[in-house]
Amino acid sequence: MTTVSIGTLSLESTEVLHNVELAYERCGKKDAPVILVCHALTGDQFAVGNAENPGWWSGLIGPGKAVDTNVFQVITFNVLGGCNGSTGPLSINPETGQPYRASFPNLTIRDMVRAEHAALNELGISHLTAVLGGSLGGMKALEWGHLYPDFVDAILPLAVTPAYSDYGVAFNWIGIQAIENDALFKDGNYTDSSELKGFELARMAAMVTYRSGNLFDQRFRRCSNDSRFEVESYLDYQGKKLARRFDANSYLTLLKAMNTHDVSKERIEVEIFSLSFTKDLLYPSEQLIPWLQGLPNASWEIIETDFGHDGFLVEFEKWNGHIKKKLDNLVVPQLMR
């Protein structure tokens, strides 16, 4: 695993993290224009991956693809507060010599972006052609445009809104309560995330919001097996799968950070190109487009899909052309300098 150390990081809460590290994936030529890719809630730094283990956005990023690694270098960080190599609740607190667990400080999306800005400086990168991300990653893209307009040429936020919706906060609250009220949670000092039924339930509730009712109906069609509906088995599987691979304290840290996301009062001057997906329950376009219309340099497309919020992870053929066109328009002036 590849990591970069950024030392001490002061948080918006005024707390200070020491010995901060971010894990990252870096693909493409190191002298090429840089695209920063930001993952969603339970994603990781492996957006591209490799032939044996394709990354979560390998359908979008790679040689000859919309984000062409023959043209760009692509960097993805595991988010601060995550559990795939970056400093988070599983990390050792240098002041105690023990894992942070639930004592890990509250974060904001801005904290995460400031950490990544510091990490890029450590890597010798002083400018980004674009920041591209969906969901939590889209929140970070918006914050990049707000915090560092001189560092980035454009931001491409997908499946996101300027502020997290009350509907989204409501489902996050269900997830938080399910985890924190699990008897085995023990105030965050649990033995193993995979033992937390509350964590599984939190994931099940979230899964219902990621895709549309139409897609659930088309996929499961009220089919049952051994007196159980297949949709029930599907949700059980998804809950157990996440609880085995992700840390519950990290999940809580990131949910609470998402709840604080709000750039709705900010006037972002940097170029914005956004994609919104129909039937997205968490980030509906009607909460995004009016805000974009008030900005000086914003454009957008609405993508028709039954996948709802998960549209930014699938059906690349429907929307990757928009991303490619925008990135091509950004990089041509650089190549002509």
Summary of the structure (lengths in Angstrom):
residues: 337
radius of gyration: 19.6
end to end distance: 35.4
largest distance: 66.3
contacts: 1149
relative contact order: 0.14
helix: 40%
strand: 22%
